[in-house]
Amino acid sequence: MKRIYVFCVLTISACTSSPAPIGSSTSPSASPQPSPKLTTYTAADFATALAWAPDGRLFYAERSGTIRSFDGTNRRVFATVSTSTDGERGLLGLALSPTFRDDHFVYAFYSRADDTTRQRVVRWTDHGGTGTSLTTIVDNLPAGSDCCHKGGRLAFGRDGKLYVTLGENHVASEAQNPSDLRGKILRYNPDGTVPADNPFGAGNPVWAIGLRNPFGLAFSSDGKLLVTDNGPSGDAGTPGSGWDEVDLVVRGGNYQWPTCYGNGIRLRGACVGTLPTWESGSTTVVPTGATFVSAQGPSGYQGDFVFCSYSQSRLKVMPADGSRVLFDGPRCQLDVKEGLDHALYLSDTAAIYRFGP
């Protein structure tokens, strides 16, 4: 196997490096800006996920189980969970309610320490910077018995629903089974109930199938959903490296695994499902967190789709359709989000960085 995904590979250097030269994006710039530069924003211990509050605080999840907030000056603990960090487990996802100004809800996804075969989504209420009223929103999401493919990303769509990624736990065949949660994008109401308009029947949270280990989840301003999915790494007779991908996810969509991988390379019988918008071929990327950059984002990145590469420690920059890599941006391994100041904030195993003028 080419890697044990993001959280098992801890030997990669976590030191800061200068951003790669900025290439020419096809996205228009509204007005000239100074060239963006990379600076350290705050130290962080394996910040798997980032989320901005409307009051300017950055919330971030550390894999070992701590959620912190940082306002640019003061860093404080918001909440902790008891999580397993065995294999690819951990505190893996974070999202703030789209109505945070009113309800003050903070959501997280983590692998349970008391039962390493299970994972859950929880919610706190932000009360003066501290998480209170802990509520389990979704429990008993499968984590499997081995190291890998846990998923764990959270994001709210324009429809106000909570979307959750879940890996196939190394049971590839279940990715094609719409009655099983593994290898899926899941869709819930904010309280953890299942929306009546989900595609696979009443009470079924599955929104899309045929994924292997999706770990980047990003909505555009017009509601388009792009997901990064990790390549097959030697599973089922596939090559031991490469074939990571970006998928345009739609209601009831099927994204091939494990009938095919990459650009429709057949594995099991007839290929089913939709081809990715982009695949990495034989190059190993290990895609993680992703976001769409607004028209006010850093110069050269405006209007683009970006995601982090854990193995290459770089931001991969694409047009908004996710069809090709335009150029490599600054250092990024785990997650990327645009701040209220329209700079990009990027995390690796040791810190969170600011990239902007």
Secondary structure, DSSP 8 states (H G I E B T S, - for coil): ----HHHH---S-------------SS--SS-----EEEEEEE-SSEEEEEE-TTS-EEEEETTTEEEEE-SS-EEEEEE--B--STT-SEEEEEE-TTHHHH-EEEEEEEBSS-TTEEEEEEEEEETTEEEEEEEEEEEEE--SSS------EEE-TTS-EEEEE--TT-GGGGG-TTS-TTEEEEE-TTS---TT-TT-TT--EEEB--S-EEEEEE-TTS-EEEEE---TTGGG--SS---EEEEE-TT-B--TTTEETTTEESSSS--S---SEE-TT----EEEEEE--TTSSTTTTT-EEEEETTTTEEEEE-TT--S--EE-S--SSEEEE-TTS-EEEE-SSEEEEEE-
